Amino acid sequence: MIFIHSISIILCSIEVLSEMQMRYCYLILISQLTFFSCRDVVLIPDEEITIYRDTWGVPHIHAPTDEQVAYGLAWATAEDDFNTIQEQMLALSGKYGEHIGKDGLIADFGIHFMDIMNVAEKEYLETLSPKVLKVISSYAAGINAFAKAFPEEVYVNELFPVGPEDIIAGYMLGLVEISGAGTDFQKILNGEIIKDLKSNFPKGSNAIAISKNKTIGDETFLAINSHQPLEGWYSWYEAHLISGEGQNILGGTFPGGATIFHGTNEYLGWAHTVNHADFSDVYKLDVDPENELRYQVDGEWLTLEKESVWAWMKVLGPVKIPIKRAKYTSIYGPAFITDQGTYAWSFAAHNAVGAVEQWYHMGRSESLEDFRTALNLQEIPCTNIVYADREHNIMYISNGVFPLREEKYQWREVVPGDTRETIWTEEKLDIDSIPQVINPSSGYVFNTNNTPFSSSDSFDNPRYEAIDRVNGYQAPHLENNRSLRFLELIAQYDSLGYQDFKDVKYDVQYPSKLRQPEIANLELMLSLSPDEHEGLSTPIKLLNNWNRRCDKDSKVAPLFLLTLHQINQKLKSEGRFIRDGRITEEDVTSSLNIAVNELATDFGTLTPALSQVMRHTRGAVNLPLNGGTDVLGAIYGKKQEDGTYRATAGESYIQLVRFNSDQLPIIETVNAFGSSADPDSPHYTDQMELFANQKLKPMTLSLDEVKKQSVRNYHPLKIQ
């Protein structure tokens, strides 16, 4: 989470209580410690809600109403990952520091400064429809009932009960992360205000839809393939929701999510990928040098609102201390007084209270028309959407919520904070004015976080010239290795069978010409002359002759991946990790030298197989992996003490779907580890072998089949 990376910045200038005050607070703490109690609470099974667990432990939740299903989803998720749910709720309530200490305090204050909880509390009753409010409230009730039933698993006693506003704030926090707004926030805090604020690109996500016009047989294919962290707050949790009100959807949500974020129902499915448009703006305020709280707008002096916010920091055992920090607000949004000046911040996720409403209606849609109606709510502030349905419609849209910006300002840079012309208004850019493609003649749409102006073939792509350019969309040439490779592969097929579709999705080869959005001339990595760099002639020859594949047996892929990692780190440290950046031979050779030494030190050879280096580990399971940075079958790893790299992000929850007009969708899925984050659960690691071998498990939307295949069914508890 981005907030954790700014410890020194956040903690500077915090106001800690005096020693006398701390002693007094400590005495109160010791004398008034209370513990979560179940006294006078009766918990009984809710027999109208049934959770069916399949062989893989995936919950299939059936109940008469959508709100009862939400209750069951909350219970099932808490059974599998109550820790992650609590961590989010603790941060949102400003209590994370009580649980883990100083690092948690960073999240507490960061969320205070973003004002997410305050907005959720003020607006959720007016924003949500009565039905969705019932769904969210029921989800919160399920979390509270689980906490009552298992008090020994509760981290901080005062956290519960949570309310619907807490669940909604969790959605908003996730959207801050997904939209990239948090990057601007981090730059403000770190004093890194640079010319190109929008220079950080997401690592990955893939989505592909291919209509029956380009497939063998009467089927339309959909690949749902978001690249998320494999564990933690924004890791995928698979669930199947079935209600007597017509809901029937299987897909992925995050722990704490009351709806499916992307998945498939009986009629249609959709995938999300992160898009990189301008969902966040930073303003430089014109501050009175004699008074840091006064700033000038259109010749008028205004005053920053100042508020003291508090959080508790765990010190040792039950001992915690209160810490205070000043929070500022301007007419533009949250404000920050830094050594580089005073800045304000506006971001689309700040107003995303209704995102849960839109996801709910997307999941209940039965046609492209229904789905478009849900999109017109314009409550989800970001993310591409790739869509397919049983009527063989396909669609790509670079979804986003944009204010109507004045074209005369450079919105990708720091914006003037001395005029009301730059204030975000409630008016939004119409959804028909953003890049999209519906039922192209090519028969396919896709996105790999590349430019939205390359989402099908050249005849069907949205036209850059026709789109409002002030909203930060990537220009048509800003492809990545995954998009270039996909276009190479799809061009080879007049039509695809399902196995062909799988082969494309799981491909681990780089394109014929390398490119990152931040490195236009990345191909330089593979084209140096060994004669001009004698000390590195052997590794340069290996890279020159490499087949560009990142499969388990490759003995050159580790050299390439470690070198690329070092190049990216070098560019970031030098402030050169920007759109259309370029590298030099020195960038490559210095990074290559580091990679050569690392391989020699950790593996005793320049050419270990990728299977020795990239590992998929959890508990006692340790498996080799295909894949690498920015290939379609993407994997990102973190170095371990033994020199290997443990997969931490990239390929995570995968769902492949075949739509046929005459039957339920045929669905296959896999998750990176399993359905549970509990080390004692048999489902903690049981999907790892499938995942490592690029295999999938069959799933079904049929309730009858769910009942036949379930290995356990039971009812969640409710408070009587």
Order of alpha helices (4+ residues) and beta strands (2+ residues): alpha-beta-alpha-beta-beta-beta-alpha-alpha-alpha-alpha-alpha-alpha-alpha-beta-beta-beta-beta-beta-beta-beta-beta-beta-beta-beta-beta-beta-beta-beta-alpha-alpha-beta-beta-beta-beta-beta-alpha-alpha-alpha-alpha-alpha-alpha-beta-beta-beta-beta-beta-beta-alpha-beta-alpha-beta-beta
